[in-house]
């Protein structure tokens, strides 16, 4: 294993924490976007995010 300085270890930990936070908060919007992108009839944003069914 490579010997890392304390500063390098802290940067790696901070990078991993930041990536974990980004993945946590962006996962659901990403899945919604993929579902919207892959449909033939693309609903508008209001219908997509509304809890009520589209009429």
mmCIF entry with sequence, helices, sheets and N, C-alpha, C, O atoms, coordinates in Angstrom:
data_MODEL
# 
_entry.id   MODEL 
# 
_entity.id                         1 
_entity.type                       polymer 
_entity.pdbx_number_of_molecules   1 
# 
_entity_poly.entity_id                      1 
_entity_poly.type                           'polypeptide(L)' 
_entity_poly.nstd_linkage                   no 
_entity_poly.nstd_monomer                   no 
_entity_poly.pdbx_seq_one_letter_code       
;(UNK)(UNK)(UNK)(UNK)(UNK)(UNK)(UNK)(UNK)(UNK)(UNK)(UNK)(UNK)(UNK)(UNK)(UNK)(UNK)
(UNK)(UNK)(UNK)(UNK)(UNK)(UNK)(UNK)(UNK)(UNK)(UNK)(UNK)(UNK)(UNK)(UNK)(UNK)(UNK)
(UNK)(UNK)(UNK)(UNK)(UNK)(UNK)(UNK)(UNK)(UNK)(UNK)(UNK)(UNK)(UNK)(UNK)(UNK)(UNK)
(UNK)(UNK)(UNK)(UNK)(UNK)(UNK)(UNK)
;
_entity_poly.pdbx_seq_one_letter_code_can   XXXXXXXXXXXXXXXXXXXXXXXXXXXXXXXXXXXXXXXXXXXXXXXXXXXXXXX 
_entity_poly.pdbx_strand_id                 A 
# 
loop_
_entity_poly_seq.entity_id 
_entity_poly_seq.num 
_entity_poly_seq.mon_id 
_entity_poly_seq.hetero 
1 1  UNK n 
1 2  UNK n 
1 3  UNK n 
1 4  UNK n 
1 5  UNK n 
1 6  UNK n 
1 7  UNK n 
1 8  UNK n 
1 9  UNK n 
1 10 UNK n 
1 11 UNK n 
1 12 UNK n 
1 13 UNK n 
1 14 UNK n 
1 15 UNK n 
1 16 UNK n 
1 17 UNK n 
1 18 UNK n 
1 19 UNK n 
1 20 UNK n 
1 21 UNK n 
1 22 UNK n 
1 23 UNK n 
1 24 UNK n 
1 25 UNK n 
1 26 UNK n 
1 27 UNK n 
1 28 UNK n 
1 29 UNK n 
1 30 UNK n 
1 31 UNK n 
1 32 UNK n 
1 33 UNK n 
1 34 UNK n 
1 35 UNK n 
1 36 UNK n 
1 37 UNK n 
1 38 UNK n 
1 39 UNK n 
1 40 UNK n 
1 41 UNK n 
1 42 UNK n 
1 43 UNK n 
1 44 UNK n 
1 45 UNK n 
1 46 UNK n 
1 47 UNK n 
1 48 UNK n 
1 49 UNK n 
1 50 UNK n 
1 51 UNK n 
1 52 UNK n 
1 53 UNK n 
1 54 UNK n 
1 55 UNK n 
# 
_struct_asym.id          A 
_struct_asym.entity_id   1 
# 
loop_
_struct_conf.conf_type_id 
_struct_conf.id 
_struct_conf.pdbx_PDB_helix_id 
_struct_conf.beg_label_comp_id 
_struct_conf.beg_label_asym_id 
_struct_conf.beg_label_seq_id 
_struct_conf.pdbx_beg_PDB_ins_code 
_struct_conf.end_label_comp_id 
_struct_conf.end_label_asym_id 
_struct_conf.end_label_seq_id 
_struct_conf.pdbx_end_PDB_ins_code 
_struct_conf.beg_auth_comp_id 
_struct_conf.beg_auth_asym_id 
_struct_conf.beg_auth_seq_id 
_struct_conf.end_auth_comp_id 
_struct_conf.end_auth_asym_id 
_struct_conf.end_auth_seq_id 
_struct_conf.pdbx_PDB_helix_class 
_struct_conf.details 
_struct_conf.pdbx_PDB_helix_length 
HELX_P HELX_P1 AA1 UNK A 6  ? UNK A 37 ? UNK A 6  UNK A 37 1 ? 32 
HELX_P HELX_P2 AA2 UNK A 45 ? UNK A 49 ? UNK A 45 UNK A 49 1 ? 5  
# 
_struct_conf_type.id          HELX_P 
_struct_conf_type.criteria    ? 
_struct_conf_type.reference   ? 
# 
loop_
_atom_site.group_PDB 
_atom_site.id 
_atom_site.type_symbol 
_atom_site.label_atom_id 
_atom_site.label_alt_id 
_atom_site.label_comp_id 
_atom_site.label_asym_id 
_atom_site.label_entity_id 
_atom_site.label_seq_id 
_atom_site.pdbx_PDB_ins_code 
_atom_site.Cartn_x 
_atom_site.Cartn_y 
_atom_site.Cartn_z 
_atom_site.occupancy 
_atom_site.B_iso_or_equiv 
_atom_site.pdbx_formal_charge 
_atom_site.auth_seq_id 
_atom_site.auth_comp_id 
_atom_site.auth_asym_id 
_atom_site.auth_atom_id 
_atom_site.pdbx_PDB_model_num 
ATOM 1   N N  . UNK A 1 1  ? 0.840   -1.177 0.000   1.00 0.00 ? 1  UNK A N  1 
ATOM 2   C CA . UNK A 1 1  ? 0.000   0.000  0.000   1.00 0.00 ? 1  UNK A CA 1 
ATOM 3   C C  . UNK A 1 1  ? 0.881   1.236  0.000   1.00 0.00 ? 1  UNK A C  1 
ATOM 4   O O  . UNK A 1 1  ? 1.947   1.256  0.616   1.00 0.00 ? 1  UNK A O  1 
ATOM 5   N N  . UNK A 1 2  ? 0.441   2.227  -0.672  1.00 0.00 ? 2  UNK A N  1 
ATOM 6   C CA . UNK A 1 2  ? 1.190   3.482  -0.718  1.00 0.00 ? 2  UNK A CA 1 
ATOM 7   C C  . UNK A 1 2  ? 0.994   4.245  0.586   1.00 0.00 ? 2  UNK A C  1 
ATOM 8   O O  . UNK A 1 2  ? -0.099  4.272  1.151   1.00 0.00 ? 2  UNK A O  1 
ATOM 9   N N  . UNK A 1 3  ? 2.056   4.852  1.041   1.00 0.00 ? 3  UNK A N  1 
ATOM 10  C CA . UNK A 1 3  ? 1.961   5.676  2.247   1.00 0.00 ? 3  UNK A CA 1 
ATOM 11  C C  . UNK A 1 3  ? 1.438   7.048  1.858   1.00 0.00 ? 3  UNK A C  1 
ATOM 12  O O  . UNK A 1 3  ? 2.048   7.752  1.054   1.00 0.00 ? 3  UNK A O  1 
ATOM 13  N N  . UNK A 1 4  ? 0.322   7.415  2.426   1.00 0.00 ? 4  UNK A N  1 
ATOM 14  C CA . UNK A 1 4  ? -0.292  8.703  2.121   1.00 0.00 ? 4  UNK A CA 1 
ATOM 15  C C  . UNK A 1 4  ? -0.095  9.650  3.291   1.00 0.00 ? 4  UNK A C  1 
ATOM 16  O O  . UNK A 1 4  ? -0.072  9.243  4.452   1.00 0.00 ? 4  UNK A O  1 
ATOM 17  N N  . UNK A 1 5  ? 0.044   10.899 2.959   1.00 0.00 ? 5  UNK A N  1 
ATOM 18  C CA . UNK A 1 5  ? 0.148   11.899 4.020   1.00 0.00 ? 5  UNK A CA 1 
ATOM 19  C C  . UNK A 1 5  ? -1.226  12.099 4.659   1.00 0.00 ? 5  UNK A C  1 
ATOM 20  O O  . UNK A 1 5  ? -2.247  11.703 4.096   1.00 0.00 ? 5  UNK A O  1 
ATOM 21  N N  . UNK A 1 6  ? -1.238  12.704 5.816   1.00 0.00 ? 6  UNK A N  1 
ATOM 22  C CA . UNK A 1 6  ? -2.506  12.965 6.507   1.00 0.00 ? 6  UNK A CA 1 
ATOM 23  C C  . UNK A 1 6  ? -3.402  13.870 5.667   1.00 0.00 ? 6  UNK A C  1 
ATOM 24  O O  . UNK A 1 6  ? -4.620  13.695 5.645   1.00 0.00 ? 6  UNK A O  1 
ATOM 25  N N  . UNK A 1 7  ? -2.806  14.827 4.984   1.00 0.00 ? 7  UNK A N  1 
ATOM 26  C CA . UNK A 1 7  ? -3.588  15.736 4.142   1.00 0.00 ? 7  UNK A CA 1 
ATOM 27  C C  . UNK A 1 7  ? -4.259  14.973 3.002   1.00 0.00 ? 7  UNK A C  1 
ATOM 28  O O  . UNK A 1 7  ? -5.419  15.229 2.679   1.00 0.00 ? 7  UNK A O  1 
ATOM 29  N N  . UNK A 1 8  ? -3.534  14.039 2.395   1.00 0.00 ? 8  UNK A N  1 
ATOM 30  C CA . UNK A 1 8  ? -4.110  13.235 1.313   1.00 0.00 ? 8  UNK A CA 1 
ATOM 31  C C  . UNK A 1 8  ? -5.255  12.376 1.825   1.00 0.00 ? 8  UNK A C  1 
ATOM 32  O O  . UNK A 1 8  ? -6.288  12.253 1.165   1.00 0.00 ? 8  UNK A O  1 
ATOM 33  N N  . UNK A 1 9  ? -5.075  11.782 2.996   1.00 0.00 ? 9  UNK A N  1 
ATOM 34  C CA . UNK A 1 9  ? -6.139  10.964 3.581   1.00 0.00 ? 9  UNK A CA 1 
ATOM 35  C C  . UNK A 1 9  ? -7.379  11.804 3.857   1.00 0.00 ? 9  UNK A C  1 
ATOM 36  O O  . UNK A 1 9  ? -8.499  11.365 3.598   1.00 0.00 ? 9  UNK A O  1 
ATOM 37  N N  . UNK A 1 10 ? -7.181  13.007 4.381   1.00 0.00 ? 10 UNK A N  1 
ATOM 38  C CA . UNK A 1 10 ? -8.314  13.892 4.660   1.00 0.00 ? 10 UNK A CA 1 
ATOM 39  C C  . UNK A 1 10 ? -9.030  14.280 3.371   1.00 0.00 ? 10 UNK A C  1 
ATOM 40  O O  . UNK A 1 10 ? -10.259 14.341 3.340   1.00 0.00 ? 10 UNK A O  1 
ATOM 41  N N  . UNK A 1 11 ? -8.277  14.543 2.313   1.00 0.00 ? 11 UNK A N  1 
ATOM 42  C CA . UNK A 1 11 ? -8.895  14.897 1.029   1.00 0.00 ? 11 UNK A CA 1 
ATOM 43  C C  . UNK A 1 11 ? -9.698  13.738 0.467   1.00 0.00 ? 11 UNK A C  1 
ATOM 44  O O  . UNK A 1 11 ? -10.788 13.938 -0.069  1.00 0.00 ? 11 UNK A O  1 
ATOM 45  N N  . UNK A 1 12 ? -9.168  12.528 0.585   1.00 0.00 ? 12 UNK A N  1 
ATOM 46  C CA . UNK A 1 12 ? -9.885  11.354 0.088   1.00 0.00 ? 12 UNK A CA 1 
ATOM 47  C C  . UNK A 1 12 ? -11.175 11.154 0.872   1.00 0.00 ? 12 UNK A C  1 
ATOM 48  O O  . UNK A 1 12 ? -12.219 10.880 0.282   1.00 0.00 ? 12 UNK A O  1 
ATOM 49  N N  . UNK A 1 13 ? -11.116 11.287 2.185   1.00 0.00 ? 13 UNK A N  1 
ATOM 50  C CA . UNK A 1 13 ? -12.309 11.135 3.021   1.00 0.00 ? 13 UNK A CA 1 
ATOM 51  C C  . UNK A 1 13 ? -13.338 12.201 2.668   1.00 0.00 ? 13 UNK A C  1 
ATOM 52  O O  . UNK A 1 13 ? -14.529 11.904 2.566   1.00 0.00 ? 13 UNK A O  1 
ATOM 53  N N  . UNK A 1 14 ? -12.889 13.444 2.480   1.00 0.00 ? 14 UNK A N  1 
ATOM 54  C CA . UNK A 1 14 ? -13.811 14.524 2.123   1.00 0.00 ? 14 UNK A CA 1 
ATOM 55  C C  . UNK A 1 14 ? -14.437 14.271 0.752   1.00 0.00 ? 14 UNK A C  1 
ATOM 56  O O  . UNK A 1 14 ? -15.631 14.507 0.565   1.00 0.00 ? 14 UNK A O  1 
ATOM 57  N N  . UNK A 1 15 ? -13.645 13.794 -0.203  1.00 0.00 ? 15 UNK A N  1 
ATOM 58  C CA . UNK A 1 15 ? -14.161 13.481 -1.536  1.00 0.00 ? 15 UNK A CA 1 
ATOM 59  C C  . UNK A 1 15 ? -15.206 12.377 -1.469  1.00 0.00 ? 15 UNK A C  1 
ATOM 60  O O  . UNK A 1 15 ? -16.248 12.470 -2.118  1.00 0.00 ? 15 UNK A O  1 
ATOM 61  N N  . UNK A 1 16 ? -14.939 11.340 -0.696  1.00 0.00 ? 16 UNK A N  1 
ATOM 62  C CA . UNK A 1 16 ? -15.897 10.242 -0.564  1.00 0.00 ? 16 UNK A CA 1 
ATOM 63  C C  . UNK A 1 16 ? -17.178 10.700 0.129   1.00 0.00 ? 16 UNK A C  1 
ATOM 64  O O  . UNK A 1 16 ? -18.271 10.300 -0.272  1.00 0.00 ? 16 UNK A O  1 
ATOM 65  N N  . UNK A 1 17 ? -17.059 11.522 1.149   1.00 0.00 ? 17 UNK A N  1 
ATOM 66  C CA . UNK A 1 17 ? -18.252 12.050 1.823   1.00 0.00 ? 17 UNK A CA 1 
ATOM 67  C C  . UNK A 1 17 ? -19.085 12.910 0.879   1.00 0.00 ? 17 UNK A C  1 
ATOM 68  O O  . UNK A 1 17 ? -20.313 12.819 0.866   1.00 0.00 ? 17 UNK A O  1 
ATOM 69  N N  . UNK A 1 18 ? -18.414 13.742 0.092   1.00 0.00 ? 18 UNK A N  1 
ATOM 70  C CA . UNK A 1 18 ? -19.122 14.597 -0.863  1.00 0.00 ? 18 UNK A CA 1 
ATOM 71  C C  . UNK A 1 18 ? -19.817 13.754 -1.924  1.00 0.00 ? 18 UNK A C  1 
ATOM 72  O O  . UNK A 1 18 ? -20.968 14.021 -2.269  1.00 0.00 ? 18 UNK A O  1 
ATOM 73  N N  . UNK A 1 19 ? -19.123 12.725 -2.453  1.00 0.00 ? 19 UNK A N  1 
ATOM 74  C CA . UNK A 1 19 ? -19.746 11.875 -3.463  1.00 0.00 ? 19 UNK A CA 1 
ATOM 75  C C  . UNK A 1 19 ? -20.928 11.105 -2.898  1.00 0.00 ? 19 UNK A C  1 
ATOM 76  O O  . UNK A 1 19 ? -21.921 10.890 -3.593  1.00 0.00 ? 19 UNK A O  1 
ATOM 77  N N  . UNK A 1 20 ? -20.826 10.690 -1.647  1.00 0.00 ? 20 UNK A N  1 
ATOM 78  C CA . UNK A 1 20 ? -21.933 9.980  -0.995  1.00 0.00 ? 20 UNK A CA 1 
ATOM 79  C C  . UNK A 1 20 ? -23.151 10.897 -0.873  1.00 0.00 ? 20 UNK A C  1 
ATOM 80  O O  . UNK A 1 20 ? -24.279 10.470 -1.118  1.00 0.00 ? 20 UNK A O  1 
ATOM 81  N N  . UNK A 1 21 ? -22.924 12.152 -0.495  1.00 0.00 ? 21 UNK A N  1 
ATOM 82  C CA . UNK A 1 21 ? -24.018 13.118 -0.368  1.00 0.00 ? 21 UNK A CA 1 
ATOM 83  C C  . UNK A 1 21 ? -24.658 13.393 -1.723  1.00 0.00 ? 21 UNK A C  1 
ATOM 84  O O  . UNK A 1 21 ? -25.883 13.436 -1.832  1.00 0.00 ? 21 UNK A O  1 
ATOM 85  N N  . UNK A 1 22 ? -23.845 13.578 -2.746  1.00 0.00 ? 22 UNK A N  1 
ATOM 86  C CA . UNK A 1 22 ? -24.371 13.830 -4.092  1.00 0.00 ? 22 UNK A CA 1 
ATOM 87  C C  . UNK A 1 22 ? -25.193 12.641 -4.565  1.00 0.00 ? 22 UNK A C  1 
ATOM 88  O O  . UNK A 1 22 ? -26.289 12.825 -5.096  1.00 0.00 ? 22 UNK A O  1 
ATOM 89  N N  . UNK A 1 23 ? -24.691 11.439 -4.386  1.00 0.00 ? 23 UNK A N  1 
ATOM 90  C CA . UNK A 1 23 ? -25.428 10.243 -4.801  1.00 0.00 ? 23 UNK A CA 1 
ATOM 91  C C  . UNK A 1 23 ? -26.733 10.108 -4.020  1.00 0.00 ? 23 UNK A C  1 
ATOM 92  O O  . UNK A 1 23 ? -27.748 9.693  -4.580  1.00 0.00 ? 23 UNK A O  1 
ATOM 93  N N  . UNK A 1 24 ? -26.715 10.452 -2.739  1.00 0.00 ? 24 UNK A N  1 
ATOM 94  C CA . UNK A 1 24 ? -27.908 10.334 -1.899  1.00 0.00 ? 24 UNK A CA 1 
ATOM 95  C C  . UNK A 1 24 ? -29.027 11.260 -2.381  1.00 0.00 ? 24 UNK A C  1 
ATOM 96  O O  . UNK A 1 24 ? -30.177 10.835 -2.486  1.00 0.00 ? 24 UNK A O  1 
ATOM 97  N N  . UNK A 1 25 ? -28.701 12.512 -2.673  1.00 0.00 ? 25 UNK A N  1 
ATOM 98  C CA . UNK A 1 25 ? -29.729 13.486 -3.026  1.00 0.00 ? 25 UNK A CA 1 
ATOM 99  C C  . UNK A 1 25 ? -30.058 13.521 -4.509  1.00 0.00 ? 25 UNK A C  1 
ATOM 100 O O  . UNK A 1 25 ? -31.073 14.111 -4.879  1.00 0.00 ? 25 UNK A O  1 
ATOM 101 N N  . UNK A 1 26 ? -29.261 12.927 -5.364  1.00 0.00 ? 26 UNK A N  1 
ATOM 102 C CA . UNK A 1 26 ? -29.509 12.987 -6.809  1.00 0.00 ? 26 UNK A CA 1 
ATOM 103 C C  . UNK A 1 26 ? -30.045 11.684 -7.375  1.00 0.00 ? 26 UNK A C  1 
ATOM 104 O O  . UNK A 1 26 ? -30.371 11.630 -8.561  1.00 0.00 ? 26 UNK A O  1 
ATOM 105 N N  . UNK A 1 27 ? -30.148 10.638 -6.576  1.00 0.00 ? 27 UNK A N  1 
ATOM 106 C CA . UNK A 1 27 ? -30.557 9.345  -7.108  1.00 0.00 ? 27 UNK A CA 1 
ATOM 107 C C  . UNK A 1 27 ? -32.002 9.364  -7.614  1.00 0.00 ? 27 UNK A C  1 
ATOM 108 O O  . UNK A 1 27 ? -32.246 8.977  -8.756  1.00 0.00 ? 27 UNK A O  1 
ATOM 109 N N  . UNK A 1 28 ? -32.952 9.796  -6.811  1.00 0.00 ? 28 UNK A N  1 
ATOM 110 C CA . UNK A 1 28 ? -34.363 9.791  -7.210  1.00 0.00 ? 28 UNK A CA 1 
ATOM 111 C C  . UNK A 1 28 ? -34.613 10.721 -8.401  1.00 0.00 ? 28 UNK A C  1 
ATOM 112 O O  . UNK A 1 28 ? -35.270 10.297 -9.352  1.00 0.00 ? 28 UNK A O  1 
ATOM 113 N N  . UNK A 1 29 ? -34.122 11.972 -8.399  1.00 0.00 ? 29 UNK A N  1 
ATOM 114 C CA . UNK A 1 29 ? -34.305 12.799 -9.599  1.00 0.00 ? 29 UNK A CA 1 
ATOM 115 C C  . UNK A 1 29 ? -33.690 12.171 -10.849 1.00 0.00 ? 29 UNK A C  1 
ATOM 116 O O  . UNK A 1 29 ? -34.233 12.324 -11.943 1.00 0.00 ? 29 UNK A O  1 
ATOM 117 N N  . UNK A 1 30 ? -32.579 11.475 -10.705 1.00 0.00 ? 30 UNK A N  1 
ATOM 118 C CA . UNK A 1 30 ? -31.949 10.813 -11.847 1.00 0.00 ? 30 UNK A CA 1 
ATOM 119 C C  . UNK A 1 30 ? -32.835 9.693  -12.382 1.00 0.00 ? 30 UNK A C  1 
ATOM 120 O O  . UNK A 1 30 ? -32.975 9.547  -13.596 1.00 0.00 ? 30 UNK A O  1 
ATOM 121 N N  . UNK A 1 31 ? -33.431 8.905  -11.499 1.00 0.00 ? 31 UNK A N  1 
ATOM 122 C CA . UNK A 1 31 ? -34.320 7.824  -11.920 1.00 0.00 ? 31 UNK A CA 1 
ATOM 123 C C  . UNK A 1 31 ? -35.565 8.397  -12.592 1.00 0.00 ? 31 UNK A C  1 
ATOM 124 O O  . UNK A 1 31 ? -36.020 7.860  -13.602 1.00 0.00 ? 31 UNK A O  1 
ATOM 125 N N  . UNK A 1 32 ? -36.124 9.481  -12.046 1.00 0.00 ? 32 UNK A N  1 
ATOM 126 C CA . UNK A 1 32 ? -37.282 10.133 -12.671 1.00 0.00 ? 32 UNK A CA 1 
ATOM 127 C C  . UNK A 1 32 ? -36.912 10.647 -14.053 1.00 0.00 ? 32 UNK A C  1 
ATOM 128 O O  . UNK A 1 32 ? -37.686 10.489 -14.998 1.00 0.00 ? 32 UNK A O  1 
ATOM 129 N N  . UNK A 1 33 ? -35.750 11.255 -14.185 1.00 0.00 ? 33 UNK A N  1 
ATOM 130 C CA . UNK A 1 33 ? -35.297 11.758 -15.485 1.00 0.00 ? 33 UNK A CA 1 
ATOM 131 C C  . UNK A 1 33 ? -35.150 10.618 -16.489 1.00 0.00 ? 33 UNK A C  1 
ATOM 132 O O  . UNK A 1 33 ? -35.570 10.756 -17.638 1.00 0.00 ? 33 UNK A O  1 
ATOM 133 N N  . UNK A 1 34 ? -34.564 9.503  -16.079 1.00 0.00 ? 34 UNK A N  1 
ATOM 134 C CA . UNK A 1 34 ? -34.410 8.378  -17.001 1.00 0.00 ? 34 UNK A CA 1 
ATOM 135 C C  . UNK A 1 34 ? -35.769 7.845  -17.445 1.00 0.00 ? 34 UNK A C  1 
ATOM 136 O O  . UNK A 1 34 ? -35.953 7.519  -18.618 1.00 0.00 ? 34 UNK A O  1 
ATOM 137 N N  . UNK A 1 35 ? -36.718 7.753  -16.520 1.00 0.00 ? 35 UNK A N  1 
ATOM 138 C CA . UNK A 1 35 ? -38.056 7.303  -16.887 1.00 0.00 ? 35 UNK A CA 1 
ATOM 139 C C  . UNK A 1 35 ? -38.729 8.261  -17.840 1.00 0.00 ? 35 UNK A C  1 
ATOM 140 O O  . UNK A 1 35 ? -39.410 7.830  -18.771 1.00 0.00 ? 35 UNK A O  1 
ATOM 141 N N  . UNK A 1 36 ? -38.555 9.554  -17.628 1.00 0.00 ? 36 UNK A N  1 
ATOM 142 C CA . UNK A 1 36 ? -39.147 10.565 -18.502 1.00 0.00 ? 36 UNK A CA 1 
ATOM 143 C C  . UNK A 1 36 ? -38.489 10.535 -19.875 1.00 0.00 ? 36 UNK A C  1 
ATOM 144 O O  . UNK A 1 36 ? -39.169 10.662 -20.894 1.00 0.00 ? 36 UNK A O  1 
ATOM 145 N N  . UNK A 1 37 ? -37.185 10.371 -19.906 1.00 0.00 ? 37 UNK A N  1 
ATOM 146 C CA . UNK A 1 37 ? -36.430 10.407 -21.160 1.00 0.00 ? 37 UNK A CA 1 
ATOM 147 C C  . UNK A 1 37 ? -36.775 9.218  -22.052 1.00 0.00 ? 37 UNK A C  1 
ATOM 148 O O  . UNK A 1 37 ? -36.758 9.341  -23.277 1.00 0.00 ? 37 UNK A O  1 
ATOM 149 N N  . UNK A 1 38 ? -37.084 8.083  -21.459 1.00 0.00 ? 38 UNK A N  1 
ATOM 150 C CA . UNK A 1 38 ? -37.298 6.866  -22.232 1.00 0.00 ? 38 UNK A CA 1 
ATOM 151 C C  . UNK A 1 38 ? -38.757 6.600  -22.581 1.00 0.00 ? 38 UNK A C  1 
ATOM 152 O O  . UNK A 1 38 ? -39.072 5.525  -23.092 1.00 0.00 ? 38 UNK A O  1 
ATOM 153 N N  . UNK A 1 39 ? -39.662 7.553  -22.319 1.00 0.00 ? 39 UNK A N  1 
ATOM 154 C CA . UNK A 1 39 ? -41.057 7.354  -22.703 1.00 0.00 ? 39 UNK A CA 1 
ATOM 155 C C  . UNK A 1 39 ? -41.318 8.018  -24.047 1.00 0.00 ? 39 UNK A C  1 
ATOM 156 O O  . UNK A 1 39 ? -40.666 8.997  -24.410 1.00 0.00 ? 39 UNK A O  1 
ATOM 157 N N  . UNK A 1 40 ? -42.284 7.468  -24.780 1.00 0.00 ? 40 UNK A N  1 
ATOM 158 C CA . UNK A 1 40 ? -42.639 8.061  -26.069 1.00 0.00 ? 40 UNK A CA 1 
ATOM 159 C C  . UNK A 1 40 ? -43.438 9.344  -25.872 1.00 0.00 ? 40 UNK A C  1 
ATOM 160 O O  . UNK A 1 40 ? -43.146 10.362 -26.501 1.00 0.00 ? 40 UNK A O  1 
ATOM 161 N N  . UNK A 1 41 ? -44.446 9.298  -25.000 1.00 0.00 ? 41 UNK A N  1 
ATOM 162 C CA . UNK A 1 41 ? -45.263 10.481 -24.734 1.00 0.00 ? 41 UNK A CA 1 
ATOM 163 C C  . UNK A 1 41 ? -44.679 11.187 -23.518 1.00 0.00 ? 41 UNK A C  1 
ATOM 164 O O  . UNK A 1 41 ? -44.932 10.779 -22.384 1.00 0.00 ? 41 UNK A O  1 
ATOM 165 N N  . UNK A 1 42 ? -43.916 12.218 -23.738 1.00 0.00 ? 42 UNK A N  1 
ATOM 166 C CA . UNK A 1 42 ? -43.265 12.915 -22.632 1.00 0.00 ? 42 UNK A CA 1 
ATOM 167 C C  . UNK A 1 42 ? -44.239 13.901 -21.978 1.00 0.00 ? 42 UNK A C  1 
ATOM 168 O O  . UNK A 1 42 ? -44.664 14.863 -22.617 1.00 0.00 ? 42 UNK A O  1 
ATOM 169 N N  . UNK A 1 43 ? -44.596 13.666 -20.705 1.00 0.00 ? 43 UNK A N  1 
ATOM 170 C CA . UNK A 1 43 ? -45.466 14.625 -20.020 1.00 0.00 ? 43 UNK A CA 1 
ATOM 171 C C  . UNK A 1 43 ? -44.688 15.893 -19.680 1.00 0.00 ? 43 UNK A C  1 
ATOM 172 O O  . UNK A 1 43 ? -43.460 15.884 -19.596 1.00 0.00 ? 43 UNK A O  1 
ATOM 173 N N  . UNK A 1 44 ? -45.440 16.998 -19.483 1.00 0.00 ? 44 UNK A N  1 
ATOM 174 C CA . UNK A 1 44 ? -44.730 18.208 -19.068 1.00 0.00 ? 44 UNK A CA 1 
ATOM 175 C C  . UNK A 1 44 ? -44.312 18.055 -17.607 1.00 0.00 ? 44 UNK A C  1 
ATOM 176 O O  . UNK A 1 44 ? -44.723 17.114 -16.927 1.00 0.00 ? 44 UNK A O  1 
ATOM 177 N N  . UNK A 1 45 ? -43.508 18.974 -17.146 1.00 0.00 ? 45 UNK A N  1 
ATOM 178 C CA . UNK A 1 45 ? -42.907 18.857 -15.817 1.00 0.00 ? 45 UNK A CA 1 
ATOM 179 C C  . UNK A 1 45 ? -43.957 18.855 -14.707 1.00 0.00 ? 45 UNK A C  1 
ATOM 180 O O  . UNK A 1 45 ? -43.815 18.125 -13.726 1.00 0.00 ? 45 UNK A O  1 
ATOM 181 N N  . UNK A 1 46 ? -45.014 19.668 -14.853 1.00 0.00 ? 46 UNK A N  1 
ATOM 182 C CA . UNK A 1 46 ? -46.060 19.728 -13.815 1.00 0.00 ? 46 UNK A CA 1 
ATOM 183 C C  . UNK A 1 46 ? -46.757 18.376 -13.690 1.00 0.00 ? 46 UNK A C  1 
ATOM 184 O O  . UNK A 1 46 ? -46.964 17.893 -12.577 1.00 0.00 ? 46 UNK A O  1 
ATOM 185 N N  . UNK A 1 47 ? -47.120 17.759 -14.809 1.00 0.00 ? 47 UNK A N  1 
ATOM 186 C CA . UNK A 1 47 ? -47.772 16.447 -14.757 1.00 0.00 ? 47 UNK A CA 1 
ATOM 187 C C  . UNK A 1 47 ? -46.824 15.374 -14.236 1.00 0.00 ? 47 UNK A C  1 
ATOM 188 O O  . UNK A 1 47 ? -47.250 14.439 -13.558 1.00 0.00 ? 47 UNK A O  1 
ATOM 189 N N  . UNK A 1 48 ? -45.570 15.506 -14.547 1.00 0.00 ? 48 UNK A N  1 
ATOM 190 C CA . UNK A 1 48 ? -44.593 14.511 -14.116 1.00 0.00 ? 48 UNK A CA 1 
ATOM 191 C C  . UNK A 1 48 ? -44.422 14.514 -12.600 1.00 0.00 ? 48 UNK A C  1 
ATOM 192 O O  . UNK A 1 48 ? -44.317 13.452 -11.987 1.00 0.00 ? 48 UNK A O  1 
ATOM 193 N N  . UNK A 1 49 ? -44.393 15.689 -11.997 1.00 0.00 ? 49 UNK A N  1 
ATOM 194 C CA . UNK A 1 49 ? -44.137 15.799 -10.564 1.00 0.00 ? 49 UNK A CA 1 
ATOM 195 C C  . UNK A 1 49 ? -45.397 15.856 -9.714  1.00 0.00 ? 49 UNK A C  1 
ATOM 196 O O  . UNK A 1 49 ? -45.314 15.816 -8.486  1.00 0.00 ? 49 UNK A O  1 
ATOM 197 N N  . UNK A 1 50 ? -46.554 15.949 -10.341 1.00 0.00 ? 50 UNK A N  1 
ATOM 198 C CA . UNK A 1 50 ? -47.808 16.049 -9.605  1.00 0.00 ? 50 UNK A CA 1 
ATOM 199 C C  . UNK A 1 50 ? -48.175 14.705 -8.970  1.00 0.00 ? 50 UNK A C  1 
ATOM 200 O O  . UNK A 1 50 ? -48.001 13.662 -9.602  1.00 0.00 ? 50 UNK A O  1 
ATOM 201 N N  . UNK A 1 51 ? -48.678 14.713 -7.734  1.00 0.00 ? 51 UNK A N  1 
ATOM 202 C CA . UNK A 1 51 ? -49.104 13.457 -7.114  1.00 0.00 ? 51 UNK A CA 1 
ATOM 203 C C  . UNK A 1 51 ? -50.456 12.976 -7.645  1.00 0.00 ? 51 UNK A C  1 
ATOM 204 O O  . UNK A 1 51 ? -50.866 11.848 -7.371  1.00 0.00 ? 51 UNK A O  1 
ATOM 205 N N  . UNK A 1 52 ? -51.144 13.826 -8.401  1.00 0.00 ? 52 UNK A N  1 
ATOM 206 C CA . UNK A 1 52 ? -52.447 13.471 -8.952  1.00 0.00 ? 52 UNK A CA 1 
ATOM 207 C C  . UNK A 1 52 ? -52.287 12.935 -10.371 1.00 0.00 ? 52 UNK A C  1 
ATOM 208 O O  . UNK A 1 52 ? -51.399 13.379 -11.098 1.00 0.00 ? 52 UNK A O  1 
ATOM 209 N N  . UNK A 1 53 ? -53.132 11.987 -10.777 1.00 0.00 ? 53 UNK A N  1 
ATOM 210 C CA . UNK A 1 53 ? -53.009 11.439 -12.131 1.00 0.00 ? 53 UNK A CA 1 
ATOM 211 C C  . UNK A 1 53 ? -53.377 12.484 -13.183 1.00 0.00 ? 53 UNK A C  1 
ATOM 212 O O  . UNK A 1 53 ? -54.203 13.363 -12.938 1.00 0.00 ? 53 UNK A O  1 
ATOM 213 N N  . UNK A 1 54 ? -52.757 12.376 -14.342 1.00 0.00 ? 54 UNK A N  1 
ATOM 214 C CA . UNK A 1 54 ? -53.048 13.302 -15.443 1.00 0.00 ? 54 UNK A CA 1 
ATOM 215 C C  . UNK A 1 54 ? -54.402 12.953 -16.038 1.00 0.00 ? 54 UNK A C  1 
ATOM 216 O O  . UNK A 1 54 ? -54.753 11.780 -16.166 1.00 0.00 ? 54 UNK A O  1 
ATOM 217 N N  . UNK A 1 55 ? -55.146 13.968 -16.395 1.00 0.00 ? 55 UNK A N  1 
ATOM 218 C CA . UNK A 1 55 ? -56.470 13.758 -16.986 1.00 0.00 ? 55 UNK A CA 1 
ATOM 219 C C  . UNK A 1 55 ? -56.387 13.898 -18.480 1.00 0.00 ? 55 UNK A C  1 
ATOM 220 O O  . UNK A 1 55 ? -57.396 13.757 -19.170 1.00 0.00 ? 55 UNK A O  1 
# 
